[in-house]
Amino acid sequence: MWPLPSCPVDIHLTFRLYNVRTGSRGASITRWVIPSTFHKGGRTVFLVHGNSTSGTQWLRPVKKYLLKKGNYNVILVSWNTKNKNYDQAASDMRAVGRDLQFVANNLMMKNRVRRRQLWCVGHGLGAQACGISGQVVPHGRITGLDPSGPLFERNPSAGLERRNADFVDVIHTDGVGHGMMRPIGHVDFYPNGGKDQPACYKFRNAVVRHRCNHRQATEYFKRSLVAQSECATRVRCTVYTNIPKSCKHWRSQIMGFSAETRAGRGSYYLKTHRKAPFCKKDFH
């Protein structure tokens, strides 16, 4: 019952590549053209924002931190969601995901990029676009930052799910608002129960508070790039609708950038502070 998705040209969908060779201006990359500045040996990370309520401010800081870490190809995926209702934006996300899939396939065929080198990080509807892009050929990793819940919560195959990548990690921060509570990854993190974040307690207006909770997932991920082991946890939960009462100590996990370095799988709970450093040793 969703509306038809818009064509990529109508939503002004663009892909811009950044690495040590492109400089600060970056280089355009499309499903047909791969710039000569693309670094074949580095890991390729797509960063995808969501609709207009989710914000795009996290893209450039994350890009900067990743480039400082090593020989990454970072591709910013931008699309216009202004003046669109949520249903149309959610449908347009399918066009974003498919075009992202074409770009990824082109990299694998023409530049011999290995599938496991592809990593997609998306926020809100952007996380669902990452899932769509990995439906035909799964990526090496997909990180979902509070994936959008409305229209997706009860439609498991519509967007992001664990079969879309070798490793799918998800941070749930507004599970009863813009996001979802259902676990959809190999590892699902539920900071503060996944519903209400301490940084957002100050907002009494429900709409503003949910928007803040939704964006907080990007803040946790940004922080994990500069303090990799800060938000570690051993508290794994068996029932996502009963957190933290269904949680017990298990194998360790780290929320954010370093999640793929740990063996723990399942749903994890941890507490955070109102501002960075969000987690402290033994805090949870």
Buried (B, 14 or more C-beta within 10 A) or exposed (E): EEEEBBEBEEBEBBBBBBBEBBEEEBBEBBBEEBBEBBBEEBBBBBBBBBBBBBBBEBBEBBBBBBBEEEEBBBBBBBBBBEEBEBEBBBBBBBBBBBBBBBBBBBBBEEEEBEBBBBBBBBBBBBBBBBBBBBBEEBBBBBBBBBBBBBBBBEEEEBBBBBEBBBBBBBBBBBBBBBBBBBBBBBBBBBBBBBBBBBBBEEBEEEEEBBBBBBBBBBBBBBBBBBBBBBBBBBBBBEEBEEBBEBBEEBEBBBBBBBBBEBEBBBBBBBBBEEEBBBBEEEBB
